Amino acid sequence: MKRHYSGDGNIKDYLKGFSGTGRIDPSFQGYDAFKELWALGVMEPHIAAIRLYFNNRSDEHYVVVSSEYMAGADLKKHSGKPGLHSIEETLSDTDASYWEASDLDPKAFRD
């Protein structure tokens, strides 16, 4: 299985490789993957989360607020930057190696 989905191939096939239990979350690169998840209806506002993974510094967690914005999560470790952030700008212009989506609607992992 491909490590990070980046918009090439079928996102539904990629997601089927995950159980949806939260032990291993699907990972992505770029903004196009977010758009596909949103279009599938599996990126639930105020439930789904995005975690940016960086090579040389702490990871950052965000909660998806809408199709356009995410909010920095305040956690003991790996908090996101405070406030609202454009999802498109953040995922398009980041030095993060990849991002994970957690707490997707379970239908993401079914046929």
Beta strands, then each sheet from edge to edge (+ up, - down):
strand 1: 27-28
strand 2: 49-53
strand 3: 60-64
strand 4: 69-72
strand 5: 84-86
strand 6: 98-102
sheet 1: 1+ 6- 2+ 3- 4+ 5-
end
